[in-house]
Amino acid sequence: MMIGSKVKADTGEYMNNSLASARKADAIVAALETQIVNGTRGPGTRLDERALAEEFCVSRTPVREAFRQLASIGLVEDLGRRGVLVSKHCASDLLDAFLVVAELEGVAARLAAQRISNEELKEAQEANELCRKAVLTLDVCEFNSANMIFHNAVIKGAKNRLLHDQLAIARPVIFPFRHHISTLPGYMEKSLEEHSDVLSALLMGDADRVQNLMFNHVNVQGEQVVSLLRLLEKFE
């Protein structure tokens, strides 16, 4: 085999292995997120790398990557030789996180009212239709997936790199808890209506209205707060 061909083959194998490891890490992250948020793995619980590798039938590499991702959104603490522990969640801090994301997404929607392209608007509309189908089938996972596409399209439509980067840091902190809120009775239907209102305001180019709509849509209020606080009581 020629040296160049061998290098390409080795590189290709490395890339395939890397992609496979990344997919495994994502699956582990999703499973641990759910277990941490619903209290199955409570605060202070030590996450054993070897045990998790055996549980998920993987090597330790994707487990370490999963730890890195979970630490980046504050769900676990990597204490080095002391191990990786499930973080303690402060109710006020988490509610503040929702507030910050709501403010940033409100600004994004305001900018999008003037800057969003037809393609991005279509993407948001199609995502909302997927949300509608998920509501009809009561599919929370599909709803959350389509909901993410909807919000990403609006944020992309703002065409503001700094704002995009700030949201990329802030949003992951609330994702697991936002997904929990989606399971509340009537939440998906209400969210669907709010998406439609946001789309209407974007079509009209009404910056003030769409900013207010998006803020209220993202922020945690009323029964959602009560549900979230009850969930957090498990961690105290």
C-alpha atoms as one frame of an Amber mdcrd trajectory, in Angstrom:
protein
   0.000   0.000   0.000   1.284   3.471  -0.842   2.161   5.667   2.151  -0.388
   8.302   1.081  -3.135   5.689   0.858  -2.254   4.309   4.297  -2.386   7.795
   5.820  -5.810   8.391   4.260  -7.037   5.026   5.498  -5.748   5.698   9.024
  -7.292   9.177   8.985 -10.607   7.797   7.766 -10.616   5.149  10.485  -9.769
   7.792  13.098 -12.627  10.021  11.914 -15.105   7.147  11.951 -14.029   6.187
  15.458 -14.284   9.816  16.595 -17.791  10.173  15.178 -18.870   6.907  16.778
 -17.450   8.026  20.131 -19.229  11.399  19.840 -22.578   9.703  19.144 -22.091
   7.409  22.138 -21.212  10.397  24.328 -24.384  12.213  23.215 -26.483   9.178
  24.122 -24.857   8.986  27.565 -25.410  12.733  28.086 -29.106  12.402  27.212
 -29.568   9.488  29.623 -27.692  11.130  32.501 -29.480  14.462  31.959 -32.825
  12.729  32.407 -31.661  10.816  35.473 -30.208  13.935  37.100 -33.227  16.142
  36.414 -35.776  13.571  37.619 -33.743  12.897  40.760 -32.666   9.329  39.969
 -29.068  10.476  40.443 -29.316  13.039  43.235 -26.954  15.873  44.133 -23.630
  14.741  45.461 -23.923  11.351  43.761 -20.558  10.184  42.472 -20.544   9.161
  38.807 -18.196   6.245  38.394 -16.464   6.249  35.008 -15.848   2.515  34.898
 -19.348   1.585  36.068 -20.968   3.884  33.498 -18.779   2.481  30.731 -20.040
  -0.991  31.642 -23.636   0.213  31.991 -23.662   1.778  28.525 -21.430  -0.914
  26.981 -18.823   1.594  25.808 -15.182   2.410  26.447 -14.284   5.128  28.942
 -13.648   7.709  26.193 -17.306   8.583  25.458 -18.040   8.568  29.199 -15.321
  11.175  29.755 -16.714  13.260  26.887 -20.192  12.983  28.421 -18.785  14.227
  31.738 -17.199  17.176  29.941 -20.503  18.120  28.292 -22.486  17.753  31.508
 -19.942  19.865  33.407 -20.194  22.602  30.759 -23.900  23.053  31.536 -23.489
  22.767  35.290 -25.162  19.410  35.854 -22.000  17.785  37.230 -18.786  18.924
  38.894 -15.451  17.457  37.863 -13.330  17.465  41.014 -10.311  15.795  39.469
  -9.037  12.930  41.609 -12.072  13.255  43.878 -14.232  12.218  40.943 -17.268
  13.587  39.147 -20.281  14.501  41.280 -23.844  15.504  40.424 -24.178  19.237
  41.129 -26.525  20.782  43.648 -29.093  22.988  41.924 -30.039  26.329  43.442
 -33.633  27.261  42.598 -32.961  30.984  42.455 -29.913  30.509  40.217 -31.841
  28.318  37.811 -34.754  30.748  37.623 -32.244  33.532  36.971 -30.807  31.430
  34.140 -34.262  31.190  32.544 -34.650  34.950  32.917 -31.316  35.668  31.210
 -32.094  33.324  28.308 -35.553  34.864  27.957 -34.064  38.358  27.743 -31.454
  37.287  25.168 -33.960  35.410  23.016 -36.281  38.411  23.222 -33.519  40.606
  21.799 -32.821  37.982  19.133 -36.474  37.987  18.098 -36.494  41.790  17.983
 -33.503  41.812  15.618 -34.983  38.980  13.580 -38.105  41.074  12.958 -35.933
  43.258  10.731 -33.230  40.837   9.581 -34.677  37.337   9.225 -34.514  35.875
   5.716 -37.389  34.130   3.948 -35.494  30.855   4.245 -35.032  31.228   8.001
 -38.657  32.239   8.453 -39.752  29.192   6.466 -37.550  27.011   8.665 -39.252
  28.392  11.775 -42.702  27.864  10.245 -41.907  24.278   9.288 -40.533  23.609
  12.763 -43.770  24.884  14.276 -45.719  22.513  12.056 -43.599  19.674  13.413
 -44.447  20.937  16.905 -48.128  20.811  15.948 -47.843  17.178  14.841 -46.011
  16.309  18.053 -48.793  17.901  20.096 -51.381  15.751  18.307 -49.433  12.581
  19.087 -48.356  13.765  22.564 -44.742  13.107  21.597 -42.673  15.202  24.024
 -39.313  14.194  22.523 -40.371  15.176  19.002 -41.865  18.395  20.328 -38.645
  19.351  22.093 -36.622  18.577  18.972 -38.853  20.705  16.727 -39.009  23.428
  19.371 -35.226  23.627  19.318 -35.246  24.055  15.526 -37.840  26.834  15.842
 -35.794  28.817  18.350 -32.547  28.231  16.477 -34.111  29.611  13.299 -35.195
  32.816  15.060 -31.795  33.238  16.707 -30.078  32.676  13.369 -32.427  35.239
  11.850 -31.129  37.891  14.262 -27.780  37.788  12.417 -25.831  38.892  15.471
 -22.748  36.791  16.171 -22.163  38.096  19.707 -25.760  37.434  20.704 -25.582
  33.984  19.103 -22.419  33.169  21.077 -23.926  34.356  24.369 -27.000  32.195
  23.844 -24.813  29.220  22.959 -23.336  29.529  26.453 -26.532  30.330  28.371
 -29.155  28.074  26.755 -27.649  24.633  27.514 -27.920  25.347  31.256 -31.735
  25.341  31.076 -32.281  22.672  28.389 -32.800  19.659  30.686 -35.230  21.589
  32.877 -37.045  23.115  29.902 -37.559  19.570  28.614 -39.110  18.627  31.945
 -41.513  21.559  31.722 -42.665  20.295  28.317 -44.259  17.319  30.089 -46.668
  19.533  32.049 -50.341  19.176  31.032 -51.265  21.713  28.356 -47.752  23.148
  28.054 -47.092  21.957  24.505 -50.420  23.315  23.270 -49.743  26.678  24.908
 -46.225  26.777  23.505 -47.557  26.038  20.018 -49.926  29.021  20.208 -47.097
  31.253  21.397 -44.923  30.116  18.474 -47.710  31.126  16.098 -47.932  34.566
  17.705 -44.155  34.997  17.367 -44.311  34.016  13.699 -47.114  36.496  13.041
 -45.153  39.314  14.663 -42.042  38.382  12.656 -44.051  38.449   9.426 -45.341
  41.923  10.312 -41.872  43.128  11.299 -43.246  44.213  14.678 -40.019  44.343
  16.701 -41.522  45.539  20.005 -44.293  42.947  20.015 -42.133  39.993  19.010
 -39.537  40.826  21.665 -42.215  40.813  24.359 -43.803  37.639  23.006 -40.522
  35.750  22.904 -39.509  36.882  26.397 -42.800  35.688  27.883 -42.605  32.467
  25.878 -39.151  31.504  27.154 -39.381  32.727  30.730 -40.600  30.320  33.364
 -43.847  31.463  34.961 -46.833  30.377  37.043 -47.365  26.628  37.252 -44.092
  26.044  35.453 -42.192  27.690  38.313 -44.130  25.650  40.887 -43.355  22.449
  39.012 -39.697  23.367  38.692 -39.369  24.211  42.378 -41.007  20.928  43.361
 -38.527  19.151  41.140 -35.641  20.991  42.757 -36.821  19.998  46.244 -35.520
  16.517  45.433 -32.034  17.970  45.243 -32.009  19.649  48.661
